[in-house]
Structure formats: structure tokens, C-alpha cells
Amino acid sequence: MFEDLLEMQERGARDRALGRSLADNPMSKPDVLPITDLQEWFSMFDAWRFGWSIEDAMTGHIDMPRDGHAMPRNGRAVPGDVRAVPRDGRAARRA
């Protein structure tokens, strides 16, 4: 099982390098891969996403956070976004 997870992580990284999106996770298509063990399925789903995220971070795609929602091009955070912390690391004051 461990080798399968590493293989799925590598596949996720390769898929990101090829320009695929988070929606292209092969484990999100149950009609292609029937789900027999929910825990195993989720582990494989998460391993692919983790590999994809590592490749995404390493190649500098900073506008695509882990949650899959694109950051606005103007760089301003969306209300309620946890990324709304100033660059100096201090929490923003609430008005």
C-alpha cells in the first residue's frame, strides 16, 4: 500500500507538470476506478493531490492555493480568506 501511495504522489506531480488541474485527479472519477474501500480510496485521492500540490509549489504557481480556488490577480485576499495576513506576519486589526 505504501508503494502505491508514493506512486500516486508521483503521478500527481507529473500531472501538475503536464498542466493538469486539481479537478483532473484520477481518483475523483469513481466510474473509472470503482470504490471498494473508502479509506484506501481517500488515501490514494489525497496522495495524488499532495503530489500535485508539491509540484505546484515547486514550480511557483502561487496563484493556485491548496484548496483549488484561484487567488485574484490583484493579489488582494477575498473576505474570510486565511491568506489575509499581512506580509509582516502580524494579524490584521478588525474594525
CORPEQUI-V678908 format. One record per pair of residues at least 12 apart in sequence whose C-alpha atoms are under 10 Angstrom apart, sorted by the first residue. I is the first residue (numbers start at 0). J is the second residue. If there is no record, write none. Layout:
# CORPEQUI-V678908
I_J, I_J
This chain:
# CORPEQUI-V678908
0_39, 0_42, 0_43, 3_42, 3_43, 3_46, 4_39, 4_42, 4_43, 4_44, 4_45, 4_46, 4_47, 4_50, 5_43, 5_46, 5_47, 5_50, 6_43, 6_46, 6_47, 6_50, 7_25, 7_26, 7_42, 7_43, 7_44, 7_45, 7_46, 7_47, 7_48, 7_49, 7_50, 7_51, 8_43, 8_44, 8_45, 8_46, 8_47, 8_48, 8_49, 8_50, 8_51, 8_52, 8_53, 8_54, 9_46, 9_47, 9_49, 9_50, 9_51, 9_53, 9_54, 10_24, 10_25, 10_46, 10_47, 10_48, 10_50, 10_51, 11_23, 11_24, 11_25, 11_44, 11_45, 11_46, 11_47, 11_48, 11_49, 11_50, 11_51, 11_52, 11_53, 11_54, 11_55, 12_46, 12_47, 12_48, 12_49, 12_50, 12_51, 12_52, 12_53, 12_54, 12_55, 12_57, 13_47, 13_50, 13_51, 13_54, 14_47, 14_48, 14_50, 14_51, 14_54, 15_47, 15_48, 15_50, 15_51, 15_52, 15_53, 15_54, 15_55, 15_58, 16_51, 16_54, 16_55, 16_58, 18_55, 19_51, 20_48, 20_51, 20_55, 20_63, 20_67, 21_47, 21_48, 21_51, 21_52, 21_63, 21_65, 21_66, 21_67, 21_68, 22_48, 22_67, 23_47, 23_48, 24_43, 24_44, 24_45, 24_47, 24_48, 24_51, 25_43, 25_44, 25_47, 25_48, 26_40, 26_41, 26_42, 26_43, 26_44, 26_45, 26_46, 26_47, 26_48, 27_40, 27_41, 27_43, 27_44, 48_65, 49_65, 51_65, 52_64, 52_65, 52_66, 52_67, 53_65, 62_74, 64_82, 70_82
